[in-house]
Amino acid sequence: MQTIWMDTIDFEKRGGWQPETQFVREMGQPYLIANEVPGKPAGDAETTFTVEADGWYRVFVRTKNWKYPEAPGQFRIIVDGETLPAVCGKMPVLYWYWDVAGDVYLNKGTHTLALHDVSGWLARCAAVVVTDDMDFLPSPELSRLLRQRAQIKGIDTKPKDMGDWDLVVVGAGPGGMPAAVSAARRGMKVALISGRPTIGGNASEEGTIGFNGAGATNPGWHETGIANEIKRVWEELGCTYQRAMEYLVEREPNITVFLDTMCIDAETENDVITSITCVNTMTLEKSVFRAPFFADCTGDGWVGYYAGAKYRLGREAKHEFNEEFAPDAPDALTMSGCTCAPGLHRRLRCDPKRENPLCSVGQFRNWMAEDTGSPVEFVAPDWAIKLPAELGRVPDYKETTEWWMENSNDFDDLWDSEFARDELVRLGIGYFDWRKNVYEGRAMFENWALTGLALHNSKRENRRLVGDYILTQNDCIAGTHFDDAVTYHGWGIDVHSPKGMYSGADGVFHLDMRIPVSPVPYRCLYSVNVKNLFVASRCSSVTHLALGSTRIENTIASFGQAVGTAAALCRKYGVLPRDIYTDHIRELQQWLVEDDQTIVLDSGTQQCVVNEDERDLARSAQVSASSEDKAAGAYAANVINGELRSYENVCNAWVSSPDETLPQSITLTLAKPATISRVQITTDTDLTLPKYAYWSGPHFAYTARDVDVEVLTDAGWTKVGQVRGNFCRVMRVDFEALCASQVRVTVLASSGADQAKLNEIRIY
């Protein structure tokens, strides 16, 4: 007898069926979902298989009736052109199950099999089993199902040993990517693990969320460091944020990226993680990673969960932290995500006067629609959610939905995430029906037809791992001073209504409060009880209300840079994350400032950590320049005043005179001749515009683009390096060590202005 197991993810032709790997943790394997044009059957997905003998064969399919009782996702199996009798995907079962597609007589040899969508509404199939053993039944129990699969396919289920790493970063989104890059630049061997087919997380091409941060509500306060590098690459290359992150990761030889790799377990000894186990979401192969340090950048806190880290979920009661807008009683409500997909690849040129641009970058949310040029009727399927006429919302977009297209907050995005995603689909279809057939402005939408559905759930909130400190709403509002600050946040406290789209006249927000730029303490970025676990994502140590500000991508990126840098400092001293707080916090802050991360200590005075690096020979140098813009206070000596950036009405930079043309030079004379091998130069990028991540800012004229570096030795002036085509803030020129008494930096060209502008020069 012969039994053949075919995972649909391996089908040679997918037609209008797309791979779905978001739910491997809960349902055990990837699957194909029919998703082409909504309401129209998708093109067939096809494969071939070979039987060893003539005879009757039974065909099983693993499927799901994703909306009982209506069963919108129906399909059939076609073998060698013959349609099997059963319509699959409609049994009254609320979970994944095995359906019998039918029996078919097959001759020895190779045959074709197709998944044939008959409904046009998200039919799904994970596996097909063909067997001539009429007494065989595939198991519905997940653990046994996976054992059957391995036995039939002849798979060795022993996890692959991925070796030892200096740091394992789990989650490759806005927190994980900077964590990996910052650690790698400090010499650490880093495994960067992504559960998705890309890096980028919510900011990837499937997640589509842009890099916003404190600068959106506090002009001039865009984040620096790696967060700024990502935005500069995005701007310069005209690419997506995913591609910008890939660009930076590709330039770090110490990083190895593992895609489609989901953490499913962790081993600990004495509250220390020794290894994690992952599964490949496409092949289901398991792997084990070992390291002295791990960073949970998953957003959902999965590494912490498996390691036994303390965590919170939902809303704290008012009595716990005395937060004004907390509920009187705690609950398990978490903000809903939005379904997203790549789509509208265009960018709105920044107009500072325009507060509500109606166009986005490379994305659509929930659904996509197109203007057909003539009236199009839309009849909502009976499973779509029926929305009330008075929705309490004013639509802006026609081509797609809004950022407030979300479930009520009582859905479980952790353990029942497929159901939560499917409810967002039902909600979106109901919203399209509302726009077409109910909304008072429906006439302007009569020519629009539904053309695509987004299926990736870009989540806003889930677990929050507890650290040595929990940031609260009160800290956000007061801008609490923290001696262990490692970054700042300043996006308003943006907490959506627990009722989601059903909030009616109450509006979109539970709380939408502007706050000042406020410090974030290092103690929020490691686990309180798992000793070698860092945290850098929306699962960091904050309350539900504080998360409203800290969950934004630029802020999370600065968390990641702090974590990666702290991991390198842990390796230097052979200590654990908490020891950095108790014994090495000043050094961590200096390392971060060296790498261009702005650290706010006090929101009232906007006092920031300044350069106090004793290794930096520039700090004691004498500075002169070929010219200065004295009217602007842009003196040459500003490059060693310790400040990373300029602020409103305060110029912490050298700017050459507007009366002189480039090239212009600045010279640092060392206190005494010294052996040097690096000159680090920080120029300016626009930290005010664009205001929002989907705007494309005007080209910033003062960024130094072409720079020469010379040093004065006993043999005279020697050029030791150059930078050409720069568009980022920090330039590093490394050279063979030599003894020098002076360093001269010449700006040959800026990005547009005929002036030089440098914020800082360091010499090592």
WOLIN-V251216 format. One line per field, one symbol per residue. phi: phi as a letter, one per 40 degrees, with the letter a starting at -180 (. if undefined). A space follows every 10 residues. Layout:
phi = ???
This chain:
phi = .bbbbbcccc dcbcfccbcb bcbdccbgac abbcabbdgb dccccbabab bcacicbcbb bcaaccaccc fcbbabbbbf gcccccccgb ccbcbcacbc cibacbcdhc bbbbcbcbbg bgdaacabbb acccccbccc cdccdccddc cccgcccccc ccgbbcabbb hbcccccccc ccccccgccb cbbbcbcbch fccccccgcc ccacccbbdg bdcbgcdcdd cccdcccgbc cdccccdccc cbccbbcbcf bbcbaabbbf gbccabbbbc ccbgccabbb acbbbcbcgc gccddccgcc abagbccdcc bfcdbcccbc abcbdccbcb acaccabccc bdcccbcbbb bfaabgabbb ccgadbcbbc cccccccccc cgbbcbcbca cbcccacccc ccccbbcccc cccccdcccc ccccccbbdc ccdcbcccbc babcbccccb aacbccbcab cbdcccccgd cbcbdbaaba cdcbbccdcf cbcfccgcbc abbcbccbcb cdccbaccbc cbbcbaaccc cacdccddcc ccdcccccdc cccccccccd cdbgbbdccc ccbbcccdcc cccdcgccbc cbcccfcbcb cbcccccccb ccbaacaacc ccgccdcccb cgccacbdgb cbacbccccb bccbbbbbbc dadacbaabb bbbbbccbbc cbcccbcccc ccccbbbbbb bbbcchcbcb iabbgcbbcb bbbbacdacb babbbbccab caccbcabca bbbb
